[in-house]
Amino acid sequence: MTKNPLAHALAANVYIVLVVVIMNATATIEHDAPMLVMPILFISLFTLSAAVMGYLFGYYPLALFLEGKKKEGVSFFLKTVGYFAIVPFVIAITYLVSARL
């Protein structure tokens, strides 16, 4: 992964979009799966998402922090979170504006 907080934030947003697309695609499939399958898939996806987001948001900032570059590590983390927050903010504003029309 690159050392660019914007790239990390975009990768996190792309991952979320992919998960939502896959979830929507599978929602139309017949649900003849045994009762155990859905909880196993849900917990597995939750765990995978925690690992992916932990890597995208935490790995590089933590590595910088542990190398003694504390300001750079904190700055990278905050920039990543800030860039990431732009997408849900824009989606929420767009939704609210379109819902009032």
Z-matrix of the N, CA and C atoms (Angstrom, degrees):
N
C 1 1.456
C 2 1.520 1 108.71
N 3 1.252 2 115.58 1 147.37
C 4 1.465 3 120.99 2 -179.16
C 5 1.536 4 111.19 3 -72.46
N 6 1.277 5 115.02 4 166.75
C 7 1.467 6 120.61 5 -179.78
C 8 1.524 7 109.34 6 -99.28
N 9 1.308 8 116.00 7 44.57
C 10 1.453 9 122.91 8 -177.55
C 11 1.533 10 108.50 9 -122.29
N 12 1.342 11 118.46 10 118.45
C 13 1.460 12 119.51 11 -177.86
C 14 1.525 13 113.12 12 -61.70
N 15 1.330 14 117.32 13 -31.93
C 16 1.460 15 120.07 14 177.85
C 17 1.532 16 110.42 15 -64.51
N 18 1.328 17 117.19 16 -41.11
C 19 1.473 18 121.02 17 178.51
C 20 1.525 19 110.58 18 -63.59
N 21 1.320 20 117.92 19 -39.87
C 22 1.464 21 121.42 20 178.19
C 23 1.525 22 110.17 21 -64.47
N 24 1.331 23 117.28 22 -44.14
C 25 1.462 24 121.54 23 -179.91
C 26 1.525 25 111.01 24 -64.54
N 27 1.324 26 116.87 25 -42.76
C 28 1.463 27 120.10 26 177.97
C 29 1.520 28 111.63 27 -64.93
N 30 1.320 29 117.15 28 -39.53
C 31 1.464 30 120.62 29 177.63
C 32 1.525 31 110.70 30 -62.06
N 33 1.324 32 117.47 31 -39.70
C 34 1.463 33 120.96 32 177.85
C 35 1.521 34 110.46 33 -64.33
N 36 1.326 35 117.49 34 -43.07
C 37 1.464 36 120.41 35 178.41
C 38 1.519 37 111.91 36 -65.96
N 39 1.321 38 117.40 37 -39.89
C 40 1.469 39 121.01 38 177.25
C 41 1.528 40 109.87 39 -63.14
N 42 1.323 41 117.39 40 -42.03
C 43 1.462 42 121.08 41 178.44
C 44 1.527 43 110.17 42 -59.48
N 45 1.326 44 117.11 43 -45.08
C 46 1.462 45 120.85 44 179.90
C 47 1.530 46 110.56 45 -62.10
N 48 1.323 47 117.06 46 -44.06
C 49 1.463 48 120.46 47 178.86
C 50 1.528 49 110.46 48 -60.75
N 51 1.316 50 117.39 49 -43.68
C 52 1.467 51 120.29 50 178.75
C 53 1.523 52 111.85 51 -61.61
N 54 1.321 53 117.07 52 -42.79
C 55 1.464 54 120.31 53 178.94
C 56 1.528 55 110.33 54 -62.41
N 57 1.324 56 117.08 55 -43.67
C 58 1.466 57 120.46 56 179.93
C 59 1.526 58 111.01 57 -64.88
N 60 1.320 59 117.43 58 -42.29
C 61 1.465 60 120.76 59 178.53
C 62 1.520 61 110.58 60 -61.11
N 63 1.318 62 116.90 61 -44.98
C 64 1.469 63 120.77 62 179.22
C 65 1.529 64 110.59 63 -64.78
N 66 1.336 65 117.04 64 -41.75
C 67 1.462 66 119.83 65 179.20
C 68 1.531 67 111.09 66 -63.87
N 69 1.326 68 117.49 67 -41.36
C 70 1.460 69 120.30 68 178.02
C 71 1.518 70 111.79 69 -66.46
N 72 1.318 71 117.17 70 -37.70
C 73 1.464 72 120.94 71 179.25
C 74 1.525 73 111.00 72 -66.14
N 75 1.320 74 116.80 73 -38.11
C 76 1.462 75 119.50 74 -178.50
C 77 1.520 76 112.18 75 -81.20
N 78 1.332 77 118.54 76 -14.65
C 79 1.466 78 121.13 77 179.92
C 80 1.523 79 111.36 78 -68.01
N 81 1.323 80 117.42 79 -24.18
C 82 1.460 81 120.73 80 -178.41
C 83 1.526 82 112.49 81 -87.70
N 84 1.318 83 116.69 82 -8.08
C 85 1.465 84 120.78 83 -179.31
C 86 1.528 85 109.05 84 -77.26
N 87 1.325 86 115.49 85 146.14
C 88 1.464 87 119.89 86 176.46
C 89 1.519 88 110.01 87 -55.73
N 90 1.305 89 115.95 88 138.76
C 91 1.465 90 120.98 89 -176.56
C 92 1.537 91 110.66 90 -101.51
N 93 1.330 92 115.02 91 66.01
C 94 1.460 93 120.72 92 177.51
C 95 1.520 94 111.68 93 -97.08
N 96 1.326 95 116.73 94 10.32
C 97 1.463 96 120.66 95 -178.35
C 98 1.521 97 109.72 96 -71.05
N 99 1.336 98 116.34 97 148.64
C 100 1.466 99 119.44 98 176.93
C 101 1.527 100 110.98 99 -59.85
N 102 1.315 101 117.13 100 157.09
C 103 1.464 102 123.16 101 -176.41
C 104 1.525 103 113.07 102 -57.26
N 105 1.317 104 119.06 103 -25.96
C 106 1.457 105 121.43 104 -176.92
C 107 1.526 106 113.46 105 -78.49
N 108 1.312 107 117.35 106 -22.71
C 109 1.457 108 120.60 107 -172.48
C 110 1.528 109 112.23 108 -65.92
N 111 1.321 110 118.70 109 -48.13
C 112 1.463 111 121.14 110 -175.79
C 113 1.531 112 112.76 111 -63.62
N 114 1.337 113 119.68 112 -46.81
C 115 1.473 114 117.94 113 176.65
C 116 1.524 115 113.08 114 -61.81
N 117 1.325 116 117.39 115 -37.04
C 118 1.463 117 120.52 116 178.25
C 119 1.528 118 109.82 117 -64.95
N 120 1.331 119 116.90 118 -44.76
C 121 1.463 120 120.19 119 178.15
C 122 1.525 121 111.44 120 -63.99
N 123 1.328 122 117.33 121 -40.85
C 124 1.463 123 120.72 122 -179.66
C 125 1.522 124 110.98 123 -62.76
N 126 1.314 125 117.45 124 -48.74
C 127 1.470 126 120.65 125 -178.53
C 128 1.529 127 110.50 126 -67.36
N 129 1.319 128 117.09 127 -36.44
C 130 1.468 129 120.36 128 177.40
C 131 1.521 130 110.97 129 -65.03
N 132 1.323 131 117.24 130 -43.95
C 133 1.460 132 120.86 131 178.74
C 134 1.526 133 110.91 132 -65.53
N 135 1.316 134 117.13 133 -39.87
C 136 1.458 135 121.39 134 177.66
C 137 1.536 136 110.62 135 -61.09
N 138 1.330 137 116.12 136 -43.93
C 139 1.463 138 121.26 137 179.65
C 140 1.527 139 110.92 138 -66.00
N 141 1.330 140 116.29 139 -44.35
C 142 1.458 141 120.65 140 177.72
C 143 1.525 142 110.50 141 -60.83
N 144 1.323 143 117.14 142 -43.63
C 145 1.457 144 120.69 143 -179.94
C 146 1.526 145 111.59 144 -63.93
N 147 1.318 146 117.27 145 -40.53
C 148 1.466 147 120.39 146 177.43
C 149 1.521 148 110.41 147 -62.02
N 150 1.329 149 116.97 148 -41.08
C 151 1.466 150 120.38 149 179.51
C 152 1.528 151 111.29 150 -66.74
N 153 1.323 152 117.40 151 -45.27
C 154 1.466 153 121.29 152 -179.29
C 155 1.524 154 110.33 153 -63.75
N 156 1.326 155 117.02 154 -48.11
C 157 1.465 156 120.24 155 -179.32
C 158 1.533 157 111.12 156 -67.23
N 159 1.328 158 117.17 157 -36.93
C 160 1.460 159 120.18 158 176.34
C 161 1.510 160 111.24 159 -60.56
N 162 1.318 161 116.12 160 -40.93
C 163 1.464 162 119.92 161 177.94
C 164 1.524 163 110.79 162 -67.42
N 165 1.331 164 116.66 163 -49.08
C 166 1.462 165 120.27 164 -175.90
C 167 1.523 166 113.00 165 -65.33
N 168 1.330 167 117.09 166 -35.78
C 169 1.457 168 120.32 167 -176.89
C 170 1.523 169 113.48 168 -95.79
N 171 1.328 170 117.78 169 -29.38
C 172 1.447 171 119.19 170 -168.87
C 173 1.509 172 118.65 171 -112.54
N 174 1.319 173 118.08 172 -29.86
C 175 1.461 174 119.46 173 -170.70
C 176 1.530 175 112.80 174 -61.16
N 177 1.316 176 116.94 175 -57.04
C 178 1.463 177 119.56 176 -175.91
C 179 1.530 178 112.08 177 -66.60
N 180 1.341 179 119.47 178 -43.76
C 181 1.471 180 118.14 179 176.43
C 182 1.532 181 112.51 180 -60.17
N 183 1.319 182 116.77 181 -39.23
C 184 1.462 183 119.88 182 178.87
C 185 1.526 184 111.01 183 -66.49
N 186 1.334 185 116.45 184 -40.06
C 187 1.464 186 120.00 185 177.76
C 188 1.535 187 110.33 186 -61.01
N 189 1.320 188 116.90 187 -43.86
C 190 1.467 189 120.37 188 177.10
C 191 1.524 190 110.66 189 -61.98
N 192 1.318 191 115.93 190 -44.58
C 193 1.461 192 121.32 191 -178.66
C 194 1.525 193 110.56 192 -60.11
N 195 1.329 194 116.19 193 -44.30
C 196 1.465 195 120.64 194 -178.51
C 197 1.527 196 112.50 195 -71.65
N 198 1.327 197 117.27 196 -22.64
C 199 1.466 198 121.16 197 175.89
C 200 1.522 199 111.53 198 -80.01
N 201 1.323 200 116.21 199 0.13
C 202 1.458 201 120.09 200 -179.42
C 203 1.522 202 113.54 201 92.26
N 204 1.315 203 116.30 202 1.61
C 205 1.469 204 120.85 203 178.10
C 206 1.527 205 108.58 204 -95.08
N 207 1.325 206 114.72 205 65.43
C 208 1.461 207 120.36 206 -172.40
C 209 1.516 208 113.01 207 -63.27
N 210 1.323 209 117.18 208 -45.93
C 211 1.471 210 120.07 209 -179.42
C 212 1.522 211 111.10 210 -62.55
N 213 1.337 212 116.68 211 -42.30
C 214 1.461 213 119.97 212 179.47
C 215 1.525 214 111.31 213 -64.81
N 216 1.337 215 116.96 214 -40.48
C 217 1.460 216 121.36 215 179.05
C 218 1.515 217 112.27 216 -63.41
N 219 1.320 218 116.03 217 -46.51
C 220 1.464 219 120.22 218 179.11
C 221 1.524 220 109.92 219 -65.86
N 222 1.320 221 116.97 220 -42.23
C 223 1.460 222 121.26 221 179.36
C 224 1.525 223 111.41 222 -61.36
N 225 1.340 224 117.01 223 -44.59
C 226 1.460 225 121.28 224 179.45
C 227 1.525 226 109.99 225 -60.95
N 228 1.324 227 116.73 226 -45.10
C 229 1.460 228 121.06 227 179.88
C 230 1.524 229 110.95 228 -61.42
N 231 1.325 230 117.10 229 -48.54
C 232 1.465 231 120.49 230 -178.38
C 233 1.521 232 112.22 231 -64.99
N 234 1.317 233 116.87 232 -37.64
C 235 1.462 234 119.89 233 176.74
C 236 1.527 235 110.62 234 -65.32
N 237 1.326 236 117.12 235 -42.37
C 238 1.463 237 120.82 236 178.67
C 239 1.524 238 110.50 237 -60.48
N 240 1.322 239 116.64 238 -47.28
C 241 1.468 240 120.67 239 179.47
C 242 1.528 241 110.18 240 -63.66
N 243 1.316 242 116.67 241 -41.90
C 244 1.457 243 120.46 242 179.07
C 245 1.518 244 112.60 243 -61.89
N 246 1.325 245 116.44 244 -48.03
C 247 1.466 246 119.76 245 177.24
C 248 1.524 247 110.82 246 -62.11
N 249 1.317 248 116.54 247 -41.54
C 250 1.460 249 120.66 248 179.78
C 251 1.526 250 110.81 249 -60.93
N 252 1.320 251 117.41 250 -40.45
C 253 1.463 252 122.16 251 -176.37
C 254 1.526 253 112.83 252 -65.68
N 255 1.311 254 117.47 253 -22.01
C 256 1.462 255 120.33 254 -178.90
C 257 1.524 256 111.58 255 -61.12
N 258 1.323 257 117.67 256 -44.08
C 259 1.465 258 120.92 257 -175.78
C 260 1.534 259 111.58 258 -64.38
N 261 1.350 260 120.57 259 -53.11
C 262 1.465 261 117.85 260 178.41
C 263 1.533 262 112.39 261 -62.67
N 264 1.329 263 117.32 262 -32.77
C 265 1.459 264 120.13 263 178.33
C 266 1.525 265 110.20 264 -64.05
N 267 1.319 266 117.39 265 -46.93
C 268 1.463 267 121.17 266 179.33
C 269 1.529 268 110.53 267 -63.43
N 270 1.322 269 117.34 268 -41.81
C 271 1.469 270 120.52 269 178.47
C 272 1.530 271 110.29 270 -62.22
N 273 1.331 272 117.53 271 -45.05
C 274 1.462 273 121.41 272 -179.70
C 275 1.527 274 111.34 273 -63.20
N 276 1.320 275 117.50 274 -45.57
C 277 1.468 276 120.61 275 178.79
C 278 1.526 277 110.56 276 -62.93
N 279 1.316 278 116.79 277 -44.72
C 280 1.467 279 121.13 278 178.74
C 281 1.524 280 110.42 279 -59.96
N 282 1.311 281 116.70 280 -44.08
C 283 1.466 282 120.83 281 179.75
C 284 1.519 283 110.96 282 -63.62
N 285 1.336 284 117.04 283 -46.39
C 286 1.461 285 120.51 284 -179.46
C 287 1.522 286 112.10 285 -63.32
N 288 1.326 287 116.70 286 -41.41
C 289 1.457 288 119.92 287 178.91
C 290 1.520 289 110.71 288 -66.26
N 291 1.317 290 117.53 289 -43.82
C 292 1.476 291 119.99 290 -178.75
C 293 1.526 292 111.87 291 -70.68
N 294 1.340 293 118.24 292 -27.72
C 295 1.449 294 120.96 293 178.96
C 296 1.525 295 111.59 294 -71.97
N 297 1.315 296 117.43 295 -25.53
C 298 1.469 297 121.02 296 179.76
C 299 1.520 298 112.34 297 -84.84
N 300 1.333 299 118.23 298 -12.55
C 301 1.452 300 120.77 299 -178.72
C 302 1.499 301 112.32 300 -81.19
